Amino acid sequence: MGGDHAPSVVVEGAVLAAQQLGVCVVLVGPEDVISSELSRFPGYPKDLISISHAPDVVGMSESPALSFRQKKNSSIQIGLKLVKDGHANGFVSAGNTGAVMMASTLILGRIPGVERPAIASLIPTKAKRPVVVLDMGASVDCKPEHLAQFATMGYYFAQSVLQKESPRVGLLSIGEEPEKGNQAVHAAFELIKALPINFVGNVEGRDILEGDVDVVVCDGFVGNVLLKFGEGISSALFGHFKEAARSGSIRSKLGLLFLKPLLKQIYRQYDYEEYGGAPLLGVNGVSIISHGRSSAVAIKNAIRLASNDVRTNVVDKINKAISQ
């Protein structure tokens, strides 16, 4: 029931995931509403899709704390309890991000030793493979110890999703030299350097899109600003191309027409929907947070990401690494 276009696109995305990925999906929300949406897909695989009734819905702008106390039967809480009780392996929501983070932390609990969960986003790069950036907004005030834990969690998540045996981890700073950055970054540098991971040192903002590292660590304040700025740049850039196509000369329109297949290819490469969502790392279970504007394709890919995290035991790997 979460997202700007719920429940229609969520149900459609679930149907796509069942049909194309063979994943079993439990749709959580008001049963009559979901049944009505499913009726739009008469051929959907009934053996792979079921409904778990949840009468309450958390609005996109509701207070996370208030909704957690007052809406115990929300689709967010019931969905996470299915994971907690072992009736589901992972949770996906395009709903209220704060409510999902709070409920995930309180219902699933934190992995022992993890002080702050982190949202890990996959960012496309020039190297045609994504880079994992965390934290993207779960923890805006971070101590050096938190950044070191983000590095560990990001390393094992990247192993899983990027299929790399030894992902390269960088710490976001204002220069590559170890002495660059604020006090928290200086202290985090020394802590991460001592970890049994492939730490390559400081990286700058411009390095993220190059694809020279696999994981970039930063606090949630910086990460969220970085994410929103990137979304704005992408939207503005392709908006300029559309405007040029509408109002340009015949010559420029013809040029854009020939470039259209290439532009579509580039757009797909930098489209967040190709990755579907971002995992909340550090909680004791798989919880994927999708964009509020997610389409059916984005929901399908978020389910793919959740399935992959379950299959590769990301939570267990992080649990073991943090305990050590």
Beta strands, then each sheet from edge to edge (+ up, - down):
strand 1: 25-29
strand 2: 49-53
strand 3: 90-93
strand 4: 118-123
strand 5: 131-134
strand 6: 168-172
strand 7: 198-203
strand 8: 215-217
strand 9: 277-281
strand 10: 286-290
sheet 1: 1+ 2+
sheet 2: 3+ 10+ 9- 4+ 5- 8- 6- 7-
end
